[in-house]
């Protein structure tokens, strides 16, 4: 819950920076004190903290290494999937990084997390084609929820196998 809150603040700061930058060339009159640099820097600065919250609060045995792996995955995923739209890139980067930061054990599997994150990426892309504004709103909460849903499915499967 804490990691999702931090990632949503980071997501919205990055989105705000891009929206302000996009509006500067239009006929919309903006306050001259509104700049994109501050919110963008805040958004990028909060990314590692969202992964730290995921790793440490899920009791990952090697949390610092998991956060490092998540950050290594974050940058190329954001750049590659960002070609399909800003929300798609942020969902991919937060989702794939979050899947790396969460604790793995006998029940929770990385493949199922990646499958659910891939579904979240596709969902965001399709919603973005239909309504770009709707994808901006939905994409903030989806990435870590996909990994959480994958873990719930894994736990349910384990419970059914034990019966």
BELLINBEL-V163895 format. One record per residue. RES is the residue in one letter. PHI is phi in whole degrees, 0 to 359 (none if undefined). Layout:
res/phi
RES/PHI
RES/PHI
This chain:
res/phi
X/none
X/294
X/296
X/295
X/297
X/295
X/292
X/293
X/296
X/298
X/301
X/292
X/294
X/294
X/299
X/302
X/298
X/288
X/292
X/297
X/296
X/290
X/280
X/297
X/274
X/274
X/278
X/286
X/274
X/252
X/294
X/290
X/279
X/277
X/235
X/268
X/296
X/297
X/298
X/295
X/296
X/298
X/299
X/290
X/290
X/279
X/303
X/297
X/291
X/292
X/290
X/297
X/298
X/299
X/291
X/285
X/284
X/269
X/59
X/296
X/294
X/235
X/300
X/298
X/294
X/294
X/294
X/298
X/296
X/297
X/291
X/294
X/284
X/301
X/295
X/294
X/294
X/296
X/289
X/289
X/282
X/296
X/295
X/269
X/135
X/300
X/298
X/296
X/296
X/288
X/297
X/296
X/290
X/292
X/293
X/291
X/294
X/295
X/296
X/283
X/279
X/291
X/293
X/253
X/212
X/296
X/273
X/276
X/242
X/290
X/296
X/291
X/298
X/296
X/296
X/291
X/294
X/299
X/297
X/294
X/295
X/297
X/300
X/296
X/295
X/293
X/297
X/295
X/291
X/282
X/213
X/302
X/293
X/293
X/291
X/297
X/284
X/288
X/290
X/292
X/257
X/287
X/303
X/284
X/294
X/295
X/293
X/296
X/294
X/298
X/293
X/296
X/295
X/298
X/294
X/296
X/298
X/295
X/296
X/293
X/290
X/284
X/282
